[in-house]
Amino acid sequence: MNSYFKNLKKFRENAGLTQSDIAHILQTRQEQYSKYELGKREIPVHHLITLSILYDVSVDELLGLKRRPKKEQK
């Protein structure tokens, strides 16, 4: 499985924000957000959407997903 939680930290740090800043934006506790970045808890979809808007990236990019080429049809 993709280690998307590492991307959460990367995008947060690139934006110059603290875990507390993000927790405030997501209306959760810093301790809870920290668990998302450590991969100890799955981040809810509504938080992913909020973060993708905040960082101006797609949810796919935030999750580190890459488009796979389609198999050739015969």
Distance bins in CASP14 RR format, pairs under 12 A and 6 or more apart:
PFRMAT RR
TARGET T0000
AUTHOR 0000-0000-0000
RMODE 2
METHOD distances of the structure
MODEL  1
1 39 0 0 0 0 0 1 0 0 0 0 0
1 42 0 0 0 0 0 1 0 0 0 0 0
1 63 0 0 0 0 0 1 0 0 0 0 0
1 64 0 0 0 0 0 1 0 0 0 0 0
1 65 0 0 0 0 0 1 0 0 0 0 0
2 8 0 0 0 0 0 1 0 0 0 0 0
2 39 0 0 0 0 0 1 0 0 0 0 0
2 60 0 0 0 0 0 1 0 0 0 0 0
2 61 0 0 0 0 0 1 0 0 0 0 0
2 62 0 0 0 0 0 1 0 0 0 0 0
2 63 1 0 0 1 0 0 0 0 0 0 0
2 64 1 0 1 0 0 0 0 0 0 0 0
2 65 1 0 0 1 0 0 0 0 0 0 0
2 66 0 0 0 0 1 0 0 0 0 0 0
3 9 0 0 0 0 0 1 0 0 0 0 0
3 10 0 0 0 0 0 1 0 0 0 0 0
3 37 0 0 0 0 0 1 0 0 0 0 0
3 38 0 0 0 0 0 1 0 0 0 0 0
3 39 1 0 0 1 0 0 0 0 0 0 0
3 63 0 0 0 0 1 0 0 0 0 0 0
3 64 0 0 0 0 1 0 0 0 0 0 0
3 65 0 0 0 0 0 1 0 0 0 0 0
4 10 0 0 0 0 0 1 0 0 0 0 0
4 11 0 0 0 0 0 1 0 0 0 0 0
4 36 0 0 0 0 1 0 0 0 0 0 0
4 37 0 0 0 0 0 1 0 0 0 0 0
4 39 0 0 0 0 1 0 0 0 0 0 0
4 42 0 0 0 0 1 0 0 0 0 0 0
4 43 0 0 0 0 1 0 0 0 0 0 0
4 48 0 0 0 0 1 0 0 0 0 0 0
4 51 0 0 0 0 0 1 0 0 0 0 0
4 52 0 0 0 0 0 1 0 0 0 0 0
4 59 0 0 0 0 1 0 0 0 0 0 0
4 60 0 0 0 0 0 1 0 0 0 0 0
4 61 0 0 0 0 0 1 0 0 0 0 0
4 62 1 0 0 1 0 0 0 0 0 0 0
4 63 1 0 1 0 0 0 0 0 0 0 0
4 64 1 0 1 0 0 0 0 0 0 0 0
4 65 0 0 0 0 1 0 0 0 0 0 0
5 11 0 0 0 0 0 1 0 0 0 0 0
5 12 0 0 0 0 0 1 0 0 0 0 0
5 33 0 0 0 0 0 1 0 0 0 0 0
5 34 0 0 0 0 0 1 0 0 0 0 0
5 35 0 0 0 0 1 0 0 0 0 0 0
5 36 1 0 0 1 0 0 0 0 0 0 0
5 37 1 0 1 0 0 0 0 0 0 0 0
5 38 1 0 0 1 0 0 0 0 0 0 0
5 39 1 0 1 0 0 0 0 0 0 0 0
5 40 0 0 0 0 1 0 0 0 0 0 0
5 41 0 0 0 0 1 0 0 0 0 0 0
5 42 0 0 0 0 1 0 0 0 0 0 0
5 43 1 0 0 1 0 0 0 0 0 0 0
5 47 0 0 0 0 0 1 0 0 0 0 0
5 48 0 0 0 0 0 1 0 0 0 0 0
5 51 0 0 0 0 0 1 0 0 0 0 0
5 62 0 0 0 0 0 1 0 0 0 0 0
5 63 0 0 0 0 1 0 0 0 0 0 0
5 64 0 0 0 0 0 1 0 0 0 0 0
6 12 0 0 0 0 0 1 0 0 0 0 0
6 13 0 0 0 0 0 1 0 0 0 0 0
6 36 0 0 0 0 0 1 0 0 0 0 0
6 37 0 0 0 0 1 0 0 0 0 0 0
6 38 0 0 0 0 1 0 0 0 0 0 0
6 39 0 0 0 0 1 0 0 0 0 0 0
6 62 0 0 0 0 0 1 0 0 0 0 0
6 63 0 0 0 0 0 1 0 0 0 0 0
6 64 0 0 0 0 1 0 0 0 0 0 0
7 13 0 0 0 0 0 1 0 0 0 0 0
7 14 0 0 0 0 0 1 0 0 0 0 0
7 36 0 0 0 0 0 1 0 0 0 0 0
7 37 0 0 0 0 1 0 0 0 0 0 0
7 39 0 0 0 0 0 1 0 0 0 0 0
7 43 0 0 0 0 0 1 0 0 0 0 0
7 48 0 0 0 0 0 1 0 0 0 0 0
7 51 0 0 0 0 1 0 0 0 0 0 0
7 52 0 0 0 0 0 1 0 0 0 0 0
7 55 0 0 0 0 1 0 0 0 0 0 0
7 57 0 0 0 0 1 0 0 0 0 0 0
7 58 0 0 0 0 0 1 0 0 0 0 0
7 59 0 0 0 0 0 1 0 0 0 0 0
7 60 0 0 0 0 0 1 0 0 0 0 0
7 61 0 0 0 0 1 0 0 0 0 0 0
7 62 1 0 1 0 0 0 0 0 0 0 0
7 63 1 0 0 1 0 0 0 0 0 0 0
7 64 1 0 1 0 0 0 0 0 0 0 0
7 65 0 0 0 0 1 0 0 0 0 0 0
8 14 0 0 0 0 0 1 0 0 0 0 0
8 15 0 0 0 0 0 1 0 0 0 0 0
8 17 0 0 0 0 0 1 0 0 0 0 0
8 19 0 0 0 0 1 0 0 0 0 0 0
8 22 0 0 0 0 1 0 0 0 0 0 0
8 23 0 0 0 0 0 1 0 0 0 0 0
8 26 0 0 0 0 0 1 0 0 0 0 0
8 33 0 0 0 0 1 0 0 0 0 0 0
8 34 0 0 0 0 0 1 0 0 0 0 0
8 35 0 0 0 0 0 1 0 0 0 0 0
8 36 1 0 1 0 0 0 0 0 0 0 0
8 37 1 0 1 0 0 0 0 0 0 0 0
8 38 0 0 0 0 1 0 0 0 0 0 0
8 39 0 0 0 0 1 0 0 0 0 0 0
8 41 0 0 0 0 0 1 0 0 0 0 0
8 42 0 0 0 0 0 1 0 0 0 0 0
8 43 1 0 0 1 0 0 0 0 0 0 0
8 47 0 0 0 0 1 0 0 0 0 0 0
8 48 0 0 0 0 1 0 0 0 0 0 0
8 50 0 0 0 0 0 1 0 0 0 0 0
8 51 1 0 0 1 0 0 0 0 0 0 0
8 52 0 0 0 0 0 1 0 0 0 0 0
8 54 0 0 0 0 0 1 0 0 0 0 0
8 55 0 0 0 0 1 0 0 0 0 0 0
8 57 0 0 0 0 0 1 0 0 0 0 0
8 59 0 0 0 0 0 1 0 0 0 0 0
8 61 0 0 0 0 0 1 0 0 0 0 0
8 62 1 0 0 1 0 0 0 0 0 0 0
8 63 0 0 0 0 1 0 0 0 0 0 0
8 64 0 0 0 0 0 1 0 0 0 0 0
9 15 0 0 0 0 0 1 0 0 0 0 0
9 16 0 0 0 0 0 1 0 0 0 0 0
9 17 0 0 0 0 0 1 0 0 0 0 0
9 18 0 0 0 0 0 1 0 0 0 0 0
9 19 0 0 0 0 1 0 0 0 0 0 0
9 22 0 0 0 0 1 0 0 0 0 0 0
9 33 0 0 0 0 0 1 0 0 0 0 0
9 34 0 0 0 0 1 0 0 0 0 0 0
9 36 0 0 0 0 1 0 0 0 0 0 0
9 37 1 0 1 0 0 0 0 0 0 0 0
9 38 0 0 0 0 1 0 0 0 0 0 0
9 39 0 0 0 0 0 1 0 0 0 0 0
9 43 0 0 0 0 0 1 0 0 0 0 0
9 51 0 0 0 0 0 1 0 0 0 0 0
9 62 0 0 0 0 0 1 0 0 0 0 0
10 16 0 0 0 0 0 1 0 0 0 0 0
10 17 0 0 0 0 0 1 0 0 0 0 0
10 37 0 0 0 0 1 0 0 0 0 0 0
10 51 0 0 0 0 0 1 0 0 0 0 0
10 55 0 0 0 0 1 0 0 0 0 0 0
10 57 0 0 0 0 0 1 0 0 0 0 0
10 61 0 0 0 0 0 1 0 0 0 0 0
10 62 0 0 0 0 1 0 0 0 0 0 0
10 63 0 0 0 0 0 1 0 0 0 0 0
10 64 0 0 0 0 1 0 0 0 0 0 0
11 17 0 0 0 0 1 0 0 0 0 0 0
11 22 0 0 0 0 1 0 0 0 0 0 0
11 36 0 0 0 0 0 1 0 0 0 0 0
11 37 0 0 0 0 0 1 0 0 0 0 0
11 48 0 0 0 0 0 1 0 0 0 0 0
11 51 1 0 0 1 0 0 0 0 0 0 0
11 52 0 0 0 0 1 0 0 0 0 0 0
11 53 0 0 0 0 0 1 0 0 0 0 0
11 54 0 0 0 0 1 0 0 0 0 0 0
11 55 1 0 1 0 0 0 0 0 0 0 0
11 56 0 0 0 0 1 0 0 0 0 0 0
11 57 1 0 0 1 0 0 0 0 0 0 0
11 58 0 0 0 0 0 1 0 0 0 0 0
11 59 0 0 0 0 0 1 0 0 0 0 0
11 61 0 0 0 0 1 0 0 0 0 0 0
11 62 1 0 0 1 0 0 0 0 0 0 0
11 63 0 0 0 0 0 1 0 0 0 0 0
11 64 0 0 0 0 0 1 0 0 0 0 0
12 18 1 0 0 1 0 0 0 0 0 0 0
12 19 1 0 0 1 0 0 0 0 0 0 0
12 20 0 0 0 0 0 1 0 0 0 0 0
12 21 1 0 0 1 0 0 0 0 0 0 0
12 22 1 0 1 0 0 0 0 0 0 0 0
12 23 0 0 0 0 0 1 0 0 0 0 0
12 25 0 0 0 0 0 1 0 0 0 0 0
12 26 0 0 0 0 0 1 0 0 0 0 0
12 30 0 0 0 0 0 1 0 0 0 0 0
12 33 0 0 0 0 1 0 0 0 0 0 0
12 34 0 0 0 0 0 1 0 0 0 0 0
12 36 0 0 0 0 0 1 0 0 0 0 0
12 37 1 0 0 1 0 0 0 0 0 0 0
12 51 0 0 0 0 1 0 0 0 0 0 0
12 54 0 0 0 0 1 0 0 0 0 0 0
12 55 0 0 0 0 1 0 0 0 0 0 0
12 62 0 0 0 0 0 1 0 0 0 0 0
13 19 0 0 0 0 0 1 0 0 0 0 0
13 21 0 0 0 0 0 1 0 0 0 0 0
13 22 0 0 0 0 0 1 0 0 0 0 0
13 37 0 0 0 0 0 1 0 0 0 0 0
13 55 0 0 0 0 0 1 0 0 0 0 0
14 54 0 0 0 0 0 1 0 0 0 0 0
14 55 1 0 0 1 0 0 0 0 0 0 0
14 56 0 0 0 0 0 1 0 0 0 0 0
14 57 0 0 0 0 0 1 0 0 0 0 0
14 62 0 0 0 0 0 1 0 0 0 0 0
15 21 0 0 0 0 1 0 0 0 0 0 0
15 22 0 0 0 0 1 0 0 0 0 0 0
15 25 0 0 0 0 0 1 0 0 0 0 0
15 51 0 0 0 0 1 0 0 0 0 0 0
15 54 1 0 0 1 0 0 0 0 0 0 0
15 55 1 0 0 1 0 0 0 0 0 0 0
15 56 0 0 0 0 1 0 0 0 0 0 0
15 57 0 0 0 0 0 1 0 0 0 0 0
15 62 0 0 0 0 0 1 0 0 0 0 0
16 22 0 0 0 0 0 1 0 0 0 0 0
16 54 0 0 0 0 0 1 0 0 0 0 0
16 55 0 0 0 0 0 1 0 0 0 0 0
17 23 0 0 0 0 0 1 0 0 0 0 0
17 24 0 0 0 0 1 0 0 0 0 0 0
17 25 0 0 0 0 1 0 0 0 0 0 0
17 26 0 0 0 0 0 1 0 0 0 0 0
17 30 0 0 0 0 0 1 0 0 0 0 0
17 33 0 0 0 0 0 1 0 0 0 0 0
17 37 0 0 0 0 0 1 0 0 0 0 0
17 51 0 0 0 0 0 1 0 0 0 0 0
17 54 0 0 0 0 1 0 0 0 0 0 0
17 55 0 0 0 0 1 0 0 0 0 0 0
18 24 0 0 0 0 1 0 0 0 0 0 0
18 25 0 0 0 0 0 1 0 0 0 0 0
18 30 0 0 0 0 1 0 0 0 0 0 0
18 33 0 0 0 0 1 0 0 0 0 0 0
18 34 0 0 0 0 0 1 0 0 0 0 0
18 37 0 0 0 0 0 1 0 0 0 0 0
19 25 0 0 0 0 0 1 0 0 0 0 0
19 26 0 0 0 0 0 1 0 0 0 0 0
19 28 0 0 0 0 0 1 0 0 0 0 0
19 29 0 0 0 0 1 0 0 0 0 0 0
19 30 1 0 1 0 0 0 0 0 0 0 0
19 31 0 0 0 0 1 0 0 0 0 0 0
19 32 0 0 0 0 1 0 0 0 0 0 0
19 33 1 0 1 0 0 0 0 0 0 0 0
19 34 1 0 1 0 0 0 0 0 0 0 0
19 35 0 0 0 0 0 1 0 0 0 0 0
19 36 0 0 0 0 1 0 0 0 0 0 0
19 37 1 0 0 1 0 0 0 0 0 0 0
19 38 0 0 0 0 0 1 0 0 0 0 0
20 26 0 0 0 0 0 1 0 0 0 0 0
20 28 0 0 0 0 0 1 0 0 0 0 0
20 29 0 0 0 0 1 0 0 0 0 0 0
20 30 1 0 1 0 0 0 0 0 0 0 0
20 31 0 0 0 0 0 1 0 0 0 0 0
20 32 0 0 0 0 0 1 0 0 0 0 0
20 33 0 0 0 0 1 0 0 0 0 0 0
20 34 0 0 0 0 1 0 0 0 0 0 0
21 28 0 0 0 0 0 1 0 0 0 0 0
21 30 0 0 0 0 1 0 0 0 0 0 0
21 33 0 0 0 0 1 0 0 0 0 0 0
21 51 0 0 0 0 0 1 0 0 0 0 0
21 54 0 0 0 0 1 0 0 0 0 0 0
22 28 0 0 0 0 1 0 0 0 0 0 0
22 29 0 0 0 0 0 1 0 0 0 0 0
22 30 0 0 0 0 1 0 0 0 0 0 0
22 32 0 0 0 0 0 1 0 0 0 0 0
22 33 1 0 1 0 0 0 0 0 0 0 0
22 34 0 0 0 0 1 0 0 0 0 0 0
22 36 0 0 0 0 1 0 0 0 0 0 0
22 37 0 0 0 0 1 0 0 0 0 0 0
22 43 0 0 0 0 0 1 0 0 0 0 0
22 47 0 0 0 0 1 0 0 0 0 0 0
22 50 0 0 0 0 1 0 0 0 0 0 0
22 51 1 0 0 1 0 0 0 0 0 0 0
22 54 0 0 0 0 1 0 0 0 0 0 0
22 55 0 0 0 0 0 1 0 0 0 0 0
23 29 1 0 1 0 0 0 0 0 0 0 0
23 30 1 0 1 0 0 0 0 0 0 0 0
23 31 0 0 0 0 1 0 0 0 0 0 0
23 32 1 0 0 1 0 0 0 0 0 0 0
23 33 1 0 1 0 0 0 0 0 0 0 0
23 34 0 0 0 0 1 0 0 0 0 0 0
23 35 0 0 0 0 0 1 0 0 0 0 0
23 36 0 0 0 0 1 0 0 0 0 0 0
23 37 0 0 0 0 0 1 0 0 0 0 0
23 43 0 0 0 0 0 1 0 0 0 0 0
23 47 0 0 0 0 0 1 0 0 0 0 0
23 50 0 0 0 0 0 1 0 0 0 0 0
23 51 0 0 0 0 0 1 0 0 0 0 0
24 30 0 0 0 0 1 0 0 0 0 0 0
24 32 0 0 0 0 0 1 0 0 0 0 0
24 33 0 0 0 0 1 0 0 0 0 0 0
24 50 0 0 0 0 0 1 0 0 0 0 0
24 54 0 0 0 0 0 1 0 0 0 0 0
25 33 0 0 0 0 1 0 0 0 0 0 0
25 47 0 0 0 0 1 0 0 0 0 0 0
25 50 1 0 0 1 0 0 0 0 0 0 0
25 51 0 0 0 0 1 0 0 0 0 0 0
25 53 0 0 0 0 0 1 0 0 0 0 0
25 54 1 0 0 1 0 0 0 0 0 0 0
25 55 0 0 0 0 0 1 0 0 0 0 0
26 32 0 0 0 0 1 0 0 0 0 0 0
26 33 1 0 0 1 0 0 0 0 0 0 0
26 34 0 0 0 0 0 1 0 0 0 0 0
26 36 0 0 0 0 1 0 0 0 0 0 0
26 37 0 0 0 0 0 1 0 0 0 0 0
26 43 0 0 0 0 1 0 0 0 0 0 0
26 44 0 0 0 0 1 0 0 0 0 0 0
26 46 0 0 0 0 1 0 0 0 0 0 0
26 47 1 0 1 0 0 0 0 0 0 0 0
26 48 0 0 0 0 0 1 0 0 0 0 0
26 49 0 0 0 0 0 1 0 0 0 0 0
26 50 1 0 0 1 0 0 0 0 0 0 0
26 51 1 0 0 1 0 0 0 0 0 0 0
26 53 0 0 0 0 0 1 0 0 0 0 0
26 54 0 0 0 0 1 0 0 0 0 0 0
27 33 0 0 0 0 0 1 0 0 0 0 0
27 44 0 0 0 0 0 1 0 0 0 0 0
27 46 0 0 0 0 0 1 0 0 0 0 0
27 47 0 0 0 0 1 0 0 0 0 0 0
27 50 0 0 0 0 1 0 0 0 0 0 0
28 34 0 0 0 0 0 1 0 0 0 0 0
28 35 0 0 0 0 1 0 0 0 0 0 0
28 36 0 0 0 0 1 0 0 0 0 0 0
28 41 0 0 0 0 0 1 0 0 0 0 0
28 43 0 0 0 0 1 0 0 0 0 0 0
28 44 0 0 0 0 1 0 0 0 0 0 0
28 46 0 0 0 0 0 1 0 0 0 0 0
28 47 1 0 0 1 0 0 0 0 0 0 0
28 50 0 0 0 0 0 1 0 0 0 0 0
28 51 0 0 0 0 0 1 0 0 0 0 0
29 35 0 0 0 0 1 0 0 0 0 0 0
29 36 0 0 0 0 0 1 0 0 0 0 0
29 41 0 0 0 0 0 1 0 0 0 0 0
30 36 0 0 0 0 0 1 0 0 0 0 0
30 37 0 0 0 0 0 1 0 0 0 0 0
31 37 0 0 0 0 0 1 0 0 0 0 0
31 38 0 0 0 0 0 1 0 0 0 0 0
31 40 0 0 0 0 0 1 0 0 0 0 0
31 41 0 0 0 0 0 1 0 0 0 0 0
32 38 0 0 0 0 0 1 0 0 0 0 0
32 39 0 0 0 0 0 1 0 0 0 0 0
32 40 0 0 0 0 1 0 0 0 0 0 0
32 41 1 0 0 1 0 0 0 0 0 0 0
32 42 0 0 0 0 0 1 0 0 0 0 0
32 43 0 0 0 0 1 0 0 0 0 0 0
32 44 0 0 0 0 0 1 0 0 0 0 0
32 47 0 0 0 0 1 0 0 0 0 0 0
33 39 0 0 0 0 0 1 0 0 0 0 0
33 40 0 0 0 0 0 1 0 0 0 0 0
33 41 0 0 0 0 1 0 0 0 0 0 0
33 43 0 0 0 0 1 0 0 0 0 0 0
33 44 0 0 0 0 0 1 0 0 0 0 0
33 47 0 0 0 0 1 0 0 0 0 0 0
33 50 0 0 0 0 0 1 0 0 0 0 0
33 51 0 0 0 0 0 1 0 0 0 0 0
34 40 0 0 0 0 1 0 0 0 0 0 0
34 41 0 0 0 0 1 0 0 0 0 0 0
34 43 0 0 0 0 0 1 0 0 0 0 0
35 41 1 0 1 0 0 0 0 0 0 0 0
35 42 0 0 0 0 1 0 0 0 0 0 0
35 43 0 0 0 0 1 0 0 0 0 0 0
35 44 0 0 0 0 0 1 0 0 0 0 0
35 47 0 0 0 0 0 1 0 0 0 0 0
36 42 1 0 0 1 0 0 0 0 0 0 0
36 43 1 0 1 0 0 0 0 0 0 0 0
36 44 0 0 0 0 1 0 0 0 0 0 0
36 47 1 0 0 1 0 0 0 0 0 0 0
36 48 0 0 0 0 1 0 0 0 0 0 0
36 51 0 0 0 0 1 0 0 0 0 0 0
36 62 0 0 0 0 0 1 0 0 0 0 0
37 43 0 0 0 0 1 0 0 0 0 0 0
37 47 0 0 0 0 0 1 0 0 0 0 0
37 51 0 0 0 0 0 1 0 0 0 0 0
41 47 0 0 0 0 0 1 0 0 0 0 0
42 48 0 0 0 0 1 0 0 0 0 0 0
42 63 0 0 0 0 0 1 0 0 0 0 0
43 49 0 0 0 0 0 1 0 0 0 0 0
43 50 0 0 0 0 0 1 0 0 0 0 0
43 51 0 0 0 0 1 0 0 0 0 0 0
43 52 0 0 0 0 0 1 0 0 0 0 0
43 59 0 0 0 0 0 1 0 0 0 0 0
43 62 0 0 0 0 1 0 0 0 0 0 0
43 63 0 0 0 0 1 0 0 0 0 0 0
44 50 0 0 0 0 1 0 0 0 0 0 0
44 51 0 0 0 0 0 1 0 0 0 0 0
45 51 0 0 0 0 0 1 0 0 0 0 0
45 52 0 0 0 0 0 1 0 0 0 0 0
45 59 0 0 0 0 1 0 0 0 0 0 0
45 62 0 0 0 0 0 1 0 0 0 0 0
45 63 0 0 0 0 0 1 0 0 0 0 0
46 52 0 0 0 0 0 1 0 0 0 0 0
46 53 0 0 0 0 0 1 0 0 0 0 0
46 59 0 0 0 0 0 1 0 0 0 0 0
47 53 0 0 0 0 0 1 0 0 0 0 0
47 54 0 0 0 0 0 1 0 0 0 0 0
47 59 0 0 0 0 0 1 0 0 0 0 0
47 62 0 0 0 0 0 1 0 0 0 0 0
48 54 0 0 0 0 0 1 0 0 0 0 0
48 55 0 0 0 0 0 1 0 0 0 0 0
48 57 0 0 0 0 0 1 0 0 0 0 0
48 58 0 0 0 0 0 1 0 0 0 0 0
48 59 1 0 1 0 0 0 0 0 0 0 0
48 60 0 0 0 0 0 1 0 0 0 0 0
48 61 0 0 0 0 0 1 0 0 0 0 0
48 62 1 0 0 1 0 0 0 0 0 0 0
48 63 1 0 0 1 0 0 0 0 0 0 0
48 64 0 0 0 0 0 1 0 0 0 0 0
48 65 0 0 0 0 0 1 0 0 0 0 0
49 55 0 0 0 0 0 1 0 0 0 0 0
49 57 0 0 0 0 0 1 0 0 0 0 0
49 58 0 0 0 0 0 1 0 0 0 0 0
49 59 1 0 0 1 0 0 0 0 0 0 0
49 62 0 0 0 0 1 0 0 0 0 0 0
49 63 0 0 0 0 0 1 0 0 0 0 0
50 59 0 0 0 0 0 1 0 0 0 0 0
50 62 0 0 0 0 0 1 0 0 0 0 0
51 57 0 0 0 0 1 0 0 0 0 0 0
51 58 0 0 0 0 0 1 0 0 0 0 0
51 59 0 0 0 0 1 0 0 0 0 0 0
51 61 0 0 0 0 0 1 0 0 0 0 0
51 62 1 0 0 1 0 0 0 0 0 0 0
51 63 0 0 0 0 0 1 0 0 0 0 0
52 58 1 0 0 1 0 0 0 0 0 0 0
52 59 1 0 1 0 0 0 0 0 0 0 0
52 60 0 0 0 0 1 0 0 0 0 0 0
52 61 1 0 0 1 0 0 0 0 0 0 0
52 62 1 0 1 0 0 0 0 0 0 0 0
52 63 0 0 0 0 1 0 0 0 0 0 0
52 64 0 0 0 0 0 1 0 0 0 0 0
52 65 0 0 0 0 0 1 0 0 0 0 0
53 59 0 0 0 0 1 0 0 0 0 0 0
53 62 0 0 0 0 0 1 0 0 0 0 0
54 62 0 0 0 0 1 0 0 0 0 0 0
55 61 0 0 0 0 1 0 0 0 0 0 0
55 62 1 0 0 1 0 0 0 0 0 0 0
56 62 0 0 0 0 0 1 0 0 0 0 0
57 63 0 0 0 0 1 0 0 0 0 0 0
57 64 0 0 0 0 1 0 0 0 0 0 0
57 65 0 0 0 0 0 1 0 0 0 0 0
58 64 0 0 0 0 1 0 0 0 0 0 0
58 65 0 0 0 0 1 0 0 0 0 0 0
58 66 0 0 0 0 0 1 0 0 0 0 0
58 67 0 0 0 0 0 1 0 0 0 0 0
59 65 0 0 0 0 1 0 0 0 0 0 0
60 66 0 0 0 0 1 0 0 0 0 0 0
60 67 0 0 0 0 1 0 0 0 0 0 0
60 68 0 0 0 0 0 1 0 0 0 0 0
61 67 0 0 0 0 0 1 0 0 0 0 0
END
